[in-house]
Every structure is written in structure tokens, then in C-alpha cells.
Amino acid sequence: MWSTFTDFMRPDFSINLDPTAIENLLSRSGISQEITVIAYGSSSAVGAMVFWFLKMFGHDRVYMLNGGYQKWLAEDRPLVTEFSNPAPKHYQVKSPDASLRVLQPEVLASLNRSDCVLLDVRTLPEFRGEILMEKPPEGSECGGHMPGAVNLGYTQTLNDDETFKSYEELHALFVSQGITTDKEVFPYCAVGGRSAFIWFVLKYLLGYPRVRNYDGSWNEWGRLPNAPIEQ
């Protein structure tokens, strides 16, 4: 399967969760429910978004490639330049798994909850509101972060070769920021990819029982009228 963000993202940068569009994408990619998918991309966040996306629609046999494309290149592993041409299959997706994502009204309601962590996984300049989608905010665009959010850039969970840090290192990193297993965690970023990565780390590598990806992320929050924002 080869895909770009245009297969997952709408023109307004929200994630496309239309079941018919997803069925068409997977079917033409030669994927059935029995196929094992290894998710990776130009960055670790891309692979994580694909992983989260497929899990949302009930695809059980999906894994993330530790280290992703960059490590594959660094190890001089085989590459091809031709696009694959798989035989189409019929894929019928399940209903989206609501337990894997959190929506804006619940995020707003969580602002005053002591048992919940809003986890901003963007860069520090994004967190401060200095840049937005890789450039300074323009016009009516609002930069900043959610009130009370903890900032922990997603790359802090990676080694230099983009493989995951050890369990012990990851555990110490999150606990040092007050992100503990007794709390519910809502990671967010700009459009839901980097937050999907941290969702994967917390849920699958550290075993956090209550973590949901806010895929609307700042793309949605920053456009809401009267949304509370700190800088």
C-alpha cells in the first residue's frame, strides 16, 4: 500500500473518516482483513497516523516499523522505485472505534479535571504560539496551546536513529511530566499525526489504560470561536 496525506486528510486538514472512502482506499491497495500491514513513512509520525487510522476501522493486523524509513535507509536495506500494482480486494471496514479518539466537547470539558492530562506534543515554538503549521500565524489564525496543557515534543521519545527509547527511559520521561497511568491522557498536535504517535507510545509501549488521540488537534481548536487559548 502506498498512500499520501491526501488519502487521509480533507482539504481543511481534518482526518477523513468516511467509511466509503476508506474502503475504496484499502480495496484498491490490495488489502483485506487478513493482510498484515507494516506502517511507516518519511517520519515516525506518518507511520503512527496510518497505524491509528487502521486501528480506528478495526484492522487488527497492523504494526509500526521501529525506526521507520530513515533507519531502513541508514541500514542500506533494499529499495525499489516502481509503484506496486496489487490486485484489488474487497475491504469492508468496521464502524470507527470511538474508544481511540476524543472529540472537542470532551476535551473542553476536561480543562478543569485533575485526573486528565492535555498533552501537547508539538515543538516548543508551536506551543508558545510563535509558529502555526510551520509558519507564523497570519490574519485570524490563533497560535498557542490549551490551558493547562503539558508540552512534550514527540521526538523526545526517540533515539537519534528514530527508534523508540527503552521502556525505562520512556516511563521516566512521561512520569517526570506528571503523566501517570492513573490519569486519562489526551494527546494533540497540529493535525493528529504526532499525537497519534504519542498515543501509540503510551498505549502500546507503556500500557497506559486511558489514552485517546485528539485528532482534531490545533487545526480544530485554533479555529473555534472563543476557544480558551494560552501562549
C-alpha positions as CSV (number, residue, x, y, z in Angstrom):
1,M,0.0,0.0,0.0
2,W,1.3,3.4,-0.9
3,S,-0.5,6.5,0.3
4,T,-0.1,10.2,0.9
5,F,-1.8,12.6,3.3
6,T,-4.3,13.3,0.6
7,D,-5.8,9.9,1.2
8,F,-6.3,10.6,4.9
9,M,-6.7,14.3,5.1
10,R,-9.5,16.6,3.9
11,P,-8.7,20.0,2.3
12,D,-9.2,21.6,5.7
13,F,-6.6,19.2,7.2
14,S,-9.2,17.3,9.2
15,I,-8.8,13.5,9.0
16,N,-11.1,11.8,6.5
17,L,-13.1,9.2,8.5
18,D,-15.6,8.5,5.8
19,P,-16.0,4.6,5.7
20,T,-16.7,4.5,2.0
21,A,-13.5,6.4,1.2
22,I,-11.5,4.2,3.5
23,E,-13.0,1.0,1.9
24,N,-12.1,2.3,-1.5
25,L,-8.5,3.1,-0.4
26,L,-7.9,-0.2,1.2
27,S,-9.6,-2.2,-1.6
28,R,-7.6,-0.6,-4.4
29,S,-4.4,-1.1,-2.3
30,G,-4.9,-4.9,-2.3
31,I,-5.6,-5.0,1.4
32,S,-8.1,-7.4,3.0
33,Q,-8.8,-8.1,6.7
34,E,-6.3,-11.0,6.6
35,I,-3.4,-8.9,5.3
36,T,-0.7,-7.8,7.7
37,V,0.2,-4.1,7.3
38,I,3.5,-2.6,8.3
39,A,3.1,1.2,8.7
40,Y,6.0,3.6,8.1
41,G,6.6,6.9,6.4
42,S,9.0,9.8,5.9
43,S,8.8,10.4,9.7
44,S,7.7,8.3,12.6
45,A,4.5,10.4,13.0
46,V,3.3,9.3,9.5
47,G,3.6,5.6,10.3
48,A,1.8,6.2,13.6
49,M,-1.1,8.0,11.9
50,V,-1.5,5.1,9.5
51,F,-1.4,2.7,12.4
52,W,-4.0,4.7,14.4
53,F,-6.2,5.1,11.3
54,L,-6.3,1.4,10.6
55,K,-7.0,0.5,14.2
56,M,-9.8,3.0,14.2
57,F,-11.5,0.9,11.5
58,G,-10.9,-2.4,13.1
59,H,-7.9,-3.7,11.2
60,D,-6.1,-5.9,13.7
61,R,-3.0,-7.0,11.8
62,V,-1.1,-3.7,11.7
63,Y,2.3,-2.9,13.1
64,M,4.7,0.1,13.1
65,L,8.2,-0.2,11.7
66,N,10.5,0.8,14.5
67,G,12.8,3.5,13.2
68,G,10.8,3.9,10.0
69,Y,12.1,4.8,6.6
70,Q,15.1,6.7,7.9
71,K,16.5,3.7,9.8
72,W,15.8,1.5,6.8
73,L,17.9,3.8,4.6
74,A,20.6,4.1,7.2
75,E,21.0,0.3,7.3
76,D,21.2,0.2,3.4
77,R,18.2,-2.1,3.1
78,P,16.7,-2.8,-0.3
79,L,14.6,-0.2,-2.1
80,V,12.5,0.0,-5.3
81,T,11.4,3.0,-7.3
82,E,8.4,1.5,-9.1
83,F,4.9,1.8,-7.7
84,S,3.4,-1.5,-6.7
85,N,0.3,-2.7,-8.6
86,P,-1.6,-5.0,-6.2
87,A,-4.7,-6.9,-7.3
88,P,-7.7,-5.1,-5.8
89,K,-9.5,-6.8,-3.0
90,H,-12.8,-6.1,-1.2
91,Y,-12.5,-4.5,2.2
92,Q,-15.4,-3.8,4.4
93,V,-14.5,-1.6,7.3
94,K,-16.0,-1.8,10.8
95,S,-17.6,1.2,12.5
96,P,-15.0,3.7,13.8
97,D,-13.7,2.7,17.3
98,A,-14.8,5.7,19.4
99,S,-12.5,4.5,22.3
100,L,-9.4,5.5,20.3
101,R,-10.3,9.2,19.8
102,V,-11.6,12.1,21.8
103,L,-13.8,14.9,20.4
104,Q,-13.6,18.6,21.0
105,P,-16.5,18.8,23.5
106,E,-15.0,16.3,25.8
107,V,-11.6,18.0,25.5
108,L,-13.2,21.3,26.5
109,A,-14.9,19.6,29.5
110,S,-11.6,18.2,30.6
111,L,-9.8,21.5,31.2
112,N,-10.6,21.5,34.9
113,R,-10.1,17.8,35.5
114,S,-7.3,16.9,37.8
115,D,-7.4,13.3,36.6
116,C,-6.8,14.3,32.9
117,V,-3.7,15.4,31.1
118,L,-3.9,17.5,27.9
119,L,-0.6,16.6,26.2
120,D,0.7,19.0,23.6
121,V,3.3,17.0,21.6
122,R,4.3,19.8,19.2
123,T,7.5,21.8,19.2
124,L,8.1,24.5,21.8
125,P,7.7,27.3,19.3
126,E,4.3,25.9,18.3
127,F,3.4,25.5,22.0
128,R,4.3,29.2,22.6
129,G,2.2,30.3,19.6
130,E,5.2,31.6,17.6
131,I,4.5,29.3,14.6
132,L,1.5,27.6,13.2
133,M,1.7,24.9,10.6
134,E,5.4,25.7,10.1
135,K,4.9,29.5,9.8
136,P,4.0,32.4,12.0
137,P,0.2,32.8,12.5
138,E,-1.4,35.0,9.9
139,G,-4.7,37.0,9.9
140,S,-7.3,35.4,12.2
141,E,-5.1,32.4,12.9
142,C,-4.5,31.7,16.6
143,G,-1.3,30.2,17.9
144,G,-0.7,28.9,21.4
145,H,-1.8,25.9,23.5
146,M,-4.8,24.7,25.5
147,P,-4.9,26.0,29.1
148,G,-3.0,23.7,31.5
149,A,-1.5,21.6,28.7
150,V,1.8,19.8,29.2
151,N,4.3,20.2,26.4
152,L,6.3,17.1,25.5
153,G,7.6,17.1,21.9
154,Y,7.1,13.7,20.3
155,T,10.7,13.4,19.2
156,Q,11.8,13.2,22.9
157,T,10.6,9.6,22.8
158,L,13.1,8.7,20.0
159,N,16.7,7.8,19.8
160,D,19.0,9.5,17.2
161,D,18.2,6.8,14.7
162,E,14.4,7.3,15.2
163,T,13.9,4.0,17.0
164,F,12.0,4.1,20.3
165,K,13.8,4.7,23.5
166,S,13.7,1.9,26.1
167,Y,10.7,1.3,28.3
168,E,12.6,2.6,31.3
169,E,13.5,5.8,29.5
170,L,10.0,6.4,28.2
171,H,8.4,5.7,31.6
172,A,10.7,8.1,33.3
173,L,10.1,10.8,30.6
174,F,6.3,10.8,31.0
175,V,6.3,10.4,34.8
176,S,8.6,13.3,35.1
177,Q,5.9,15.5,33.5
178,G,3.1,14.2,35.7
179,I,1.7,11.9,33.0
180,T,1.0,8.8,35.0
181,T,-1.2,5.7,34.4
182,D,-3.9,6.8,36.9
183,K,-4.8,9.8,34.6
184,E,-6.6,9.9,31.3
185,V,-4.4,11.4,28.6
186,F,-5.5,13.4,25.5
187,P,-2.5,14.0,23.2
188,Y,-2.8,16.6,20.5
189,C,-0.6,18.3,17.9
190,A,-1.4,20.2,14.7
191,V,-3.4,17.8,12.6
192,G,-3.4,14.5,14.6
193,G,-0.3,12.7,13.3
194,R,2.2,13.4,16.0
195,S,-0.4,12.9,18.7
196,A,-1.2,9.5,17.1
197,F,2.5,8.7,17.6
198,I,2.3,9.5,21.3
199,W,-1.0,7.7,21.6
200,F,0.9,4.6,20.3
201,V,3.8,5.1,22.7
202,L,1.5,5.4,25.7
203,K,-0.9,2.7,24.8
204,Y,1.3,0.0,23.2
205,L,4.7,0.6,24.6
206,L,3.9,1.8,28.1
207,G,0.5,0.2,28.6
208,Y,-1.4,3.3,29.7
209,P,-5.1,2.2,30.1
210,R,-6.8,5.5,29.2
211,V,-5.3,7.4,26.3
212,R,-7.2,8.8,23.3
213,N,-6.0,10.8,20.4
214,Y,-7.5,14.2,19.8
215,D,-7.2,14.0,16.0
216,G,-8.9,17.4,15.6
217,S,-5.9,18.9,17.4
218,W,-4.9,22.5,17.0
219,N,-6.3,22.6,13.4
220,E,-9.7,22.4,15.0
221,W,-9.1,24.0,18.4
222,G,-7.5,27.1,17.0
223,R,-10.4,27.8,14.7
224,L,-13.1,27.5,17.4
225,P,-14.8,30.8,18.3
226,N,-14.0,31.8,21.9
227,A,-11.8,28.7,22.5
228,P,-9.6,29.2,25.6
229,I,-6.0,29.6,24.5
230,E,-2.8,30.3,26.3
231,Q,0.5,31.5,24.9
